[in-house]
Amino acid sequence: MLTPTTIPQKLADLGLAGMAAALLRQQADPTMTIMPFEQRLGLLLDEELNSRDNRRINRLMKQAKLRYNQAALEDVDYRSGRGLDRLQIQTLAGGEWMRQRQNLILTGPTGTGKSWLACAFGQQACRQGLLTYYTTATRLFEDLANSLLDGTLPKRRRQLARLPLLIIDDLGIGGIDPRLGPILLEILDQQSMEGALIITSQYPPEKWYDLFGDPTVADAILDRIVHRAHLMALKGESMRKLRGKKTG
């Protein structure tokens, strides 16, 4: 027989942990006894939905492996001289470009906040329920090279190609192994049909041809990325230096 003390556990057993926790709080609040049943039930359902949303976001954030896990678009620094367009960022925050399988390219000198901003968009994607994965370009190429050696490349290629949002940070740092250019092209070709892409680089897209040993591969990769991309060119002094001046 169910009693006020056993109902929360039964709810938890049914996988309704958010509702169970909310019911315990209601039971501890004497003012809840005067609230109509339907209203109390509505509050419990809201708590359960919020709990499920939070668990989903936390799971997606863990899978994303963002470099800056706390980066959020609400915290973007729009100070003058950075080259950031508030309206553009607010529009992109809506996520329609990701659902339309478009791309975002962030360029600028080191320290201007490209990686942080990419992670902020990654967090926004997780909030909107999109499976996201962050990697530096160096780590990606190491991953592909190792997969090529141990025979797991087809599996790894499929995993990357199916992502709704793939973030590749610092393209051009450390160079690009000519052997891996065609593999990257195949991944981006497949991924362009499945999801969106964020790339950060110190180099503007017109300089990317120099990063690849094969101009044909370079041309094909840029065609996949640039023609349907939103561009942001960050400028100004290093944000790390500015923060150092504030704390110094």
Buried (B, 14 or more C-beta within 10 A) or exposed (E): EEEEEEBBEEBBEEEBBBBBBBBBEBBEEEEBEEBEEEEBEEBBBEBBEEBBEEEEBEEBBEBBBBBBBEBBBEEBEEEEEBEBEEEEBEEBBEBEBBEEBBBBBBBBEEBBBBBBBBBBBBBBBBBBEBBBBBBBBBBBBBBBBEBBEEEEBEEBBEEBBBBBBBBBBBBBBEEBBEEBBBBBBBBBBBBBEEBBBBBBBBBEBEEBBEBBEEEEBBEBBBBBBBEBBBEBEBEBEEBEEBEEEEEE
